[in-house]
Amino acid sequence: MTAPYETISISTRLDGNVLSATFNAPPINLIGPEVVRDLVGLLEELSRRSYPGGFFTGRRCV
């Protein structure tokens, strides 16, 4: 992934060979239809590449 994967509810960052994906679905990061759509898109993008590690986080919502 040369550029970060960015949607309304998910953004990514590549640090070396580790990809981090952050959910941003305020107010409490529930997984609704938009997040599912964006997650499927991210997984499809990841299936075309190889990363030795990765993790998901949730953006802090207040």
CYANA upper distance limits for C-alpha pairs under 8 A (distance plus 0.5 A):
  1 MET  CA      5 TYR  CA      8.17
  1 MET  CA     46 LEU  CA      8.47
  1 MET  CA     49 ARG  CA      7.72
  4 PRO  CA     11 SER  CA      7.55
  4 PRO  CA     12 THR  CA      5.89
  4 PRO  CA     13 ARG  CA      6.38
  4 PRO  CA     14 LEU  CA      7.84
  5 TYR  CA     10 ILE  CA      8.20
  5 TYR  CA     11 SER  CA      6.27
  5 TYR  CA     12 THR  CA      5.87
  5 TYR  CA     13 ARG  CA      8.37
  5 TYR  CA     42 LEU  CA      7.64
  6 GLU  CA     10 ILE  CA      6.45
  6 GLU  CA     11 SER  CA      4.99
  6 GLU  CA     12 THR  CA      7.02
  7 THR  CA     11 SER  CA      6.75
  7 THR  CA     38 ASP  CA      7.05
  8 ILE  CA     24 ASN  CA      8.03
  8 ILE  CA     38 ASP  CA      8.42
  9 SER  CA     23 PHE  CA      6.14
  9 SER  CA     24 ASN  CA      5.19
  9 SER  CA     25 ALA  CA      5.92
  9 SER  CA     34 GLU  CA      7.71
  9 SER  CA     35 VAL  CA      6.29
  9 SER  CA     38 ASP  CA      7.31
 10 ILE  CA     21 ALA  CA      7.05
 10 ILE  CA     22 THR  CA      5.99
 10 ILE  CA     23 PHE  CA      5.21
 10 ILE  CA     24 ASN  CA      6.39
 10 ILE  CA     35 VAL  CA      7.88
 10 ILE  CA     38 ASP  CA      7.13
 10 ILE  CA     39 LEU  CA      7.88
 11 SER  CA     21 ALA  CA      6.17
 11 SER  CA     22 THR  CA      5.88
 11 SER  CA     23 PHE  CA      7.39
 11 SER  CA     24 ASN  CA      8.33
 12 THR  CA     19 LEU  CA      7.31
 12 THR  CA     20 SER  CA      5.99
 12 THR  CA     21 ALA  CA      4.83
 12 THR  CA     22 THR  CA      6.73
 13 ARG  CA     19 LEU  CA      6.32
 13 ARG  CA     20 SER  CA      5.84
 13 ARG  CA     21 ALA  CA      7.13
 14 LEU  CA     18 VAL  CA      6.29
 14 LEU  CA     19 LEU  CA      5.06
 14 LEU  CA     20 SER  CA      6.92
 15 ASP  CA     19 LEU  CA      6.89
 15 ASP  CA     20 SER  CA      8.40
 17 ASN  CA     51 TYR  CA      6.51
 17 ASN  CA     52 PRO  CA      6.84
 17 ASN  CA     53 GLY  CA      7.32
 18 VAL  CA     51 TYR  CA      7.05
 18 VAL  CA     52 PRO  CA      7.14
 18 VAL  CA     53 GLY  CA      5.37
 18 VAL  CA     54 GLY  CA      5.59
 19 LEU  CA     51 TYR  CA      7.67
 19 LEU  CA     53 GLY  CA      7.03
 19 LEU  CA     54 GLY  CA      5.03
 19 LEU  CA     55 PHE  CA      7.16
 20 SER  CA     54 GLY  CA      5.95
 20 SER  CA     55 PHE  CA      5.52
 20 SER  CA     56 PHE  CA      6.36
 20 SER  CA     57 THR  CA      8.01
 21 ALA  CA     54 GLY  CA      8.26
 21 ALA  CA     55 PHE  CA      6.80
 21 ALA  CA     56 PHE  CA      5.29
 21 ALA  CA     57 THR  CA      6.81
 22 THR  CA     56 PHE  CA      6.21
 22 THR  CA     57 THR  CA      5.27
 22 THR  CA     58 GLY  CA      5.84
 22 THR  CA     59 ARG  CA      6.65
 23 PHE  CA     29 ASN  CA      7.29
 23 PHE  CA     35 VAL  CA      8.35
 23 PHE  CA     56 PHE  CA      7.92
 23 PHE  CA     57 THR  CA      6.72
 23 PHE  CA     58 GLY  CA      5.16
 23 PHE  CA     59 ARG  CA      6.30
 24 ASN  CA     29 ASN  CA      6.71
 24 ASN  CA     58 GLY  CA      6.90
 24 ASN  CA     59 ARG  CA      5.80
 25 ALA  CA     29 ASN  CA      4.83
 25 ALA  CA     30 LEU  CA      6.85
 25 ALA  CA     31 ILE  CA      8.07
 25 ALA  CA     35 VAL  CA      7.82
 25 ALA  CA     59 ARG  CA      8.43
 26 PRO  CA     30 LEU  CA      8.01
 26 PRO  CA     61 CYS  CA      6.47
 27 PRO  CA     61 CYS  CA      6.25
 27 PRO  CA     62 VAL  CA      7.54
 28 ILE  CA     61 CYS  CA      6.45
 28 ILE  CA     62 VAL  CA      8.46
 29 ASN  CA     58 GLY  CA      7.21
 29 ASN  CA     59 ARG  CA      8.06
 29 ASN  CA     61 CYS  CA      7.90
 31 ILE  CA     35 VAL  CA      6.00
 31 ILE  CA     36 VAL  CA      7.05
 32 GLY  CA     36 VAL  CA      6.71
 33 PRO  CA     37 ARG  CA      6.64
 34 GLU  CA     38 ASP  CA      6.69
 35 VAL  CA     39 LEU  CA      6.39
 36 VAL  CA     40 VAL  CA      6.59
 37 ARG  CA     41 GLY  CA      6.83
 38 ASP  CA     42 LEU  CA      6.69
 39 LEU  CA     43 LEU  CA      6.64
 40 VAL  CA     44 GLU  CA      6.63
 41 GLY  CA     45 GLU  CA      6.72
 42 LEU  CA     46 LEU  CA      6.63
 43 LEU  CA     47 SER  CA      6.56
 44 GLU  CA     48 ARG  CA      7.42
 45 GLU  CA     49 ARG  CA      7.72
 46 LEU  CA     50 SER  CA      7.57
